[in-house]
Amino acid sequence: MIFFNIIILLIVFFFQSIFPAIYFLSFKIYPDFLLIILLYFSSNNSRFATILIGFCIGFIQDLISEVELIGIYSFIKSLIGYLFGSLKKYDGFYSKKILNIFIFIIFIIHFSIYYFVKFNNIFDFAIFIQLVFINSIINMFIYLILNEIFPTVKKK
């Protein structure tokens, strides 16, 4: 099972690196497939394991993409791993729609922290909100498509 997870992770890293950018204003937006795979890993692992997986994914992502902000992805992915791991505890308690709302909120938290640290008050707040929401909506859309193919949340 560990070997299979590593293979999946390598495929997702490769796909993340070759996926074309979406241009918004003068910014490039890339869907964060690694965030989505972290959500999938959280459904099969404990919260602590999800935090560790998130840290490892984030650290590798830091080394590959954000050299000037080294550590930002490690921190964010660890935090999001904790939130996804906590969300798993309520899998049977809440409906699928409510869990999807929580997942969307977690995506918003992820991109809010990332853009806040990356741009550090360099640009307008309205652009910040737009970037966060566009990124969150794109990732949520990809997650919902993948969740129909490979369900993580049980339907009620």
ZIZINOR-V907256 format. One record per residue. N is the residue number from 0. OMEGA is omega in radians with two decimals (none if undefined). Layout:
N	OMEGA
N	OMEGA
This chain:
0	3.13
1	3.12
2	3.12
3	3.12
4	3.12
5	3.10
6	3.11
7	-3.13
8	3.10
9	3.10
10	3.14
11	3.08
12	3.11
13	-3.14
14	3.11
15	-3.07
16	-3.09
17	-3.09
18	-3.10
19	-3.14
20	3.01
21	-3.09
22	3.08
23	-2.99
24	3.09
25	-3.09
26	3.03
27	3.12
28	3.09
29	3.02
30	-3.11
31	3.14
32	3.12
33	3.05
34	3.14
35	3.12
36	3.06
37	3.07
38	3.10
39	3.10
40	-3.12
41	-3.13
42	-3.10
43	-3.07
44	3.09
45	3.13
46	3.14
47	3.11
48	3.13
49	3.07
50	3.13
51	3.09
52	3.10
53	3.11
54	-3.13
55	3.09
56	-3.13
57	-3.14
58	3.10
59	3.10
60	3.07
61	-3.11
62	-3.09
63	-2.92
64	-2.99
65	-3.11
66	-3.12
67	3.11
68	-3.04
69	3.12
70	-3.08
71	3.13
72	3.11
73	3.13
74	-3.06
75	-3.10
76	3.06
77	3.11
78	-3.14
79	3.04
80	3.08
81	-3.12
82	3.09
83	3.10
84	3.09
85	3.13
86	-3.13
87	-3.12
88	-3.09
89	-3.07
90	-3.13
91	-3.05
92	-3.13
93	3.08
94	3.14
95	-3.14
96	3.14
97	3.10
98	3.10
99	3.05
100	3.09
101	3.11
102	3.11
103	3.10
104	3.10
105	3.05
106	3.12
107	3.10
108	-3.13
109	-3.07
110	3.06
111	3.13
112	-3.10
113	-3.10
114	3.08
115	-3.13
116	-3.08
117	-3.06
118	2.99
119	3.07
120	3.13
121	-3.05
122	-3.02
123	3.13
124	3.14
125	3.10
126	3.09
127	-3.14
128	3.13
129	3.13
130	3.14
131	-3.09
132	3.11
133	3.10
134	-3.13
135	3.14
136	3.12
137	-3.13
138	3.10
139	3.11
140	3.11
141	3.11
142	-3.12
143	3.07
144	-3.14
145	-3.13
146	3.04
147	3.14
148	-3.13
149	-3.03
150	3.02
151	-3.13
152	-3.14
153	3.14
154	3.09
155	none
